[in-house]
Amino acid sequence: MITLKEIAEKCSVSITTVSNILNGKSNVSEKTKQRVLEVVKETGYRPNYMARGLRASKTNSIGIIIDDLTEFSSTGIIDGIMSYFDEHKYKAILENLRFYSKWGTKWYHNKGYEDSVQQAIDEFVSIKVDGIIYVAGHARCISCIPENLEVPLVISYAFTEQPGISSVEFDDIQAACDMTTNLIKNGHKKIAVIAGSEKNIHTQRRLEGYKKALSENGLEDPKLLKYANWDRTSGYEAAKELLSNTDCTAVFCFNDLMAAGVYDYLNEKGLTPGKDISVAGFDNRTMSQFLNPALTTVEIPLVEIGRKSAELILNQIASPDDFETQQCFVECKIIERDSVKAK
């Protein structure tokens, strides 16, 4: 099926011009108008009347589906969404699916997961929200969105391969590359890594960024890697195994909880983070600034992810014919504190 964009390209005009001509609003020349109408007729283009009908009967409400409100990332994203909606006079209705609370960290293997998501979507459609934002608990490919959904939907903090659905994530690869580069610039050449679970997409992306930085700086991968379970205890155990057998000068932990576990191990051994060995984290959780010393870490732009998700859904509602599906990545930044020293 031909799109408005393709018609615009055939006629060498903007999408807005085509849309205005079809809606009788354009003040372009008669020649341009006739050219557009001829191409519309030749191609058999049909306007999206369903989308237009929804736009005409807006409720100025958005449904927000969230995997679990207790996840550390959730509140920042929700705050970003709500702040954007406040500025644009929209209200939100939130459905907290409580997946982590009900089923733990392996909830996405539970058979009830997809049914819960689809039920929440059906409920929002039934009360005629203008759109839906799905806030994921962690990055993954989401494939349970019903086809031919009657309202626009944006995925926040994850992505999908389903057509017609936009998504907003943060750039794990670049963030890990930047942190590793920061450590290298501080003189560290043997940088150990305590990663999360091996098959997790955050782990895979951050390892890619770590290796990219080593390569760009002419360093070999020292193979100083231990996988852990994203918690403080597993960070301690990984540090105990890794640091007792290596001469690394810095440890890059793929989240702040595991970095706290490294602190526990170093303190037990009478060593000081940021003095005897540098430690870096990822997430910038609240706890990171209260560790002793305060932890250098990567800050995930949660509020910005939420605001961008809200912007995309409102843009799609306002211009359903013109909107193009987007996969957006928001950049992270390094928060420098006292746990990384220059060699």
Secondary structure, 3 states (H helix, E strand, C coil): CCCHHHHHHHHCCCHHHHHHHHCCCCCCCHHHHHHHHHHHHHHCCCCCHHHHHHHHCCCCEEEEEECCCCCCCHHHHHHHHHHHHHHCCCEEEEEECCHHHHHHHHHHHCCHHHHHHHHHHHHHHHCCCCEEEEECCCCCECCCCCCCCCCCEEEECCECCCCCCEEEEECHHHHHHHHHHHHHHCCCCCEEEEECCCCCHHHHHHHHHHHHHHHHCCCCCCCCEEECCCCHHHHHHHHHHHHCCCCCCEEEECCHHHHHHHHHHHHHCCCCECCCEEEECCECCHHHHCCCCCCEEEECCHHHHHHHHHHHHHHHHHCCCCCCCCEEEECCEEECCCCCCCC
